[in-house]
């Protein structure tokens, strides 16, 4: 799919004069894919000569920016995709699955690791916990939206409310764990980097579906040639290694 551009995008390429010179390409993406993207940008710039300007935000927030018509050469969004593709702001034929990422559980470094091997074990762990922390889904955090759905599926959403410490972003969820302020923390595995925490593991798929991240070329991309080069790079075998290293699974 990614190798075919709609006529409008092809026309933009022609106007841009082809890819014989370095260009600047803008990208917007959810924070869950920030770490691998940042690791890959320098290598992409070195190999192509193109410069990348990357913007990161919440899953919902970045999607809304794209849906409102803000122009980023390469938008990366999370499913459902219909609300994005129906706007006409992206070249639908360039839809490119990049990676998926699962919600993981973390504890303070050195603390006992609970059993999370089954849905029932996760439910038991959560009900026994004094406090838990995870990104605030109400503020657009995709990990928070995902875990809210898990709590509802387990039938303990209301029961857990008094124990929940909602924060902005996965790093903040891990920071309160590392400080000993909260017993359990949850966020995307790709966002767990705090040296003060230990990863327990990812939640069982039966109660927590991994979140996908999908790239497009914007219909009004200022640099469509550079955009295609970047999207190709982010979905390459080389990129797949980086996704795996940062706790994600390649999308292809």
N, C-alpha and C positions, 0 to 999 in steps of 0.2 A: 504493500500500500504506500509506503513512504517514498517510493521512487517515482510516483506519478503526481504531477502538479496540475491543478485545474488551470484552464486557459488564463484566468486573471492573474494567477501567480506566475505563470510562464511569461506573460507580458511584462510583469514587473522585472523578471530576470533579464529580459531583453533590454528594458530601459536602463537597467543597472549596468549593462555592458559586460555581463558574464562574470566569471569568478577569477579573472586573471590578476586581480589585485586584492590586497588586504582590505577588510571592511570591519565595521563595528556591528555587532549583533547583540540585541537585548533579549533577555530571558526572564520569565517570571515563573516561580515554582513554590509549592508548599514547603514548609520547613522540614517535613519528614525526609525530603530528598536533598536537603542542603549539604550535608557532609560529603556524599559522593560527588555531587556537582562541583563543589569547591575543590575537591581533590583532582577533578578532571579538567578544570578550566585552564590551568597553566599549561598542561600538556597539549590541549587542543590549540591554545594560542601559539605555542611554540611550533607545532606542526603545520599550522595553516597560515599564521600571520594575522588572523582575524582577532579582534579584541572582543571580549564578552563582558557585558554589563548585566549582572545578575541581581534580581530582586526576589526576596523570600518573605513569605507571610504565612498566615493560617490557611488551611485547606479551603475553607469556605470563602475567606477573604480574597485569596488569589483568583478563585473561580469567578467571583462576582466582578472583580476588576476586568477580567476577560469578557464576561457577558455584557458589561456596560460599554464595551468598545474601546477600552484602553489598549493601545498598540504596543505589543511586545513581539519581536520577531519570532520567538519560540515560547509559546505558552505551554506550561505543563500543568495539567489539571487531574483531578480525581474523578472517577465515575460517581454518579451516572453522567454520561457524556452528552446525552440528548439535549440537555438544557444549554450546552455550549455550542454544539454543532448546528442547532436550529437558529442561532443568532446570525449566521453568515460571517462571523468575525474570524473564523478559522477556515483553512483549506481542508475540508473533510477528508479528502483522499490522502492527506499526509498523516493521518492518525497513526501514531507509533507507540505501542506499549513499551515502556522503559523498564519498570520494575514494580515489584509489590513489596509491602512491608507489613509485618505483623506487630500487634501489641504485645509487649513483654512485661514481665513482673521483675521488680528489683527490690533488694533489701539493703540495709546498711552493711557496709563491708564487714565481713566476719560474722554476721548474724546467721542463725540457722535458716536454711532454705526450705520453705514449705513445699509440699507435694502439689503440683499443678497438672498432673498427668491426665486428669479427667475433669469433666464439667462438675461432677459432684465434689471432687477434691478442691477445685477452685472456689466453689460455693462455701465449703467448710472453712477454707482459709480466710475468705473475706468476712464471714460472719464472726470468726474468732479474732480478727484484727481489731486493734483499738482505733487506729486511724489509717486512712489511705489517701494518697495524693495522685492526681493525674490532670492533664491539661483540660481546660474548661471548654467543653463542646459548645456551650452557649455563646462563646466568643469566637467560634469558627474553627477550633482545633479539631482536626480530623481524628486524632487518637482519642480525644475526649468523646466525640460523637460515637466512635466505635465502641468504647468501653461503656458508655451509657446504655447502648443497645445490648451489650453483654449482661449488664446488671438487670435489665428488664427481662431478657430471655431467661435468666436464672430465677426470676421472680423475687428479687431482693432489692430492687431499686429504692423503694421508699424506706425500707429497713436500714439501708446503708447511708442514707442522707446525713444523719448526725455525725458520721465518721469521716465524711469526705472533706478534704482540703483541696479546693480547686485552685489551680495556678495558671499562669499564662506561659505555655510552652513546656516542652519536654525537659529542657535543662532545669527549669525551676522545679519541676516535679522531682527530679533527682537530687537537687540541692537540699530540699527539706528532709529527704531521706538521709543524706550524708551527714547532716547536722543533728540527726537524731530527733527531729521534731515530729516526724511521721514514721509509722511502722512499715508500711508497704507503699511502693510507688509503681505506677504503670504509665507507659508511653510507648511510642514506636521503638523497636529495637535499634533502629538507626540513629536514635537520638540519645541513647544511653552511653555517655562517655565519662561521667563523673568518677574520678578515682576513689571516691568515698562510698561507692555502692558496688554490690555484686549482682550480676544478672542471674535470676532464677531460671528463666526460660520464657518461651512464648506461650500464649494462651492456646488451648486446644482449638483446632479449627471449627469444631462443632458449635462453639459458642463465640467465636471471634474470627470472622473472615478477613484475611489480609487485604489491605487497601492498595489499589492499583494507582499507578502514576503514568499518565499518557501524554505524549508530546504532540504538538501540531506546529505547522507554519501558519502564521497569522495572514489573513487575506490581504492586509495592507502592510505587510512587512516592508520595512525600509531597506532591508538587506536580505532579500530572499535567497540569494546564492549562499551567503554566509549562514543563513538560518538552516538551509538544507544540510550544509556541511556539519553544523553543530548537531542537528537532530540525528544525522547518520552516525556521528561519533558517539552520541549518548546511547545509541542502540546497538553498538558494535560489540564484538567479542571482547575487545579490550575493556570496554565499559563494564561488561558483565562481571569481570574480575573485581572491579572496584565496588560494584553493588554488593557482591558477596562478602567482600572484606569489611563492609560497613553495615552488615546485618540485614541486607535486603536480598531479594531473589530477582534475577533478571526477568524481564517481562516476556522474553522470547525463548 
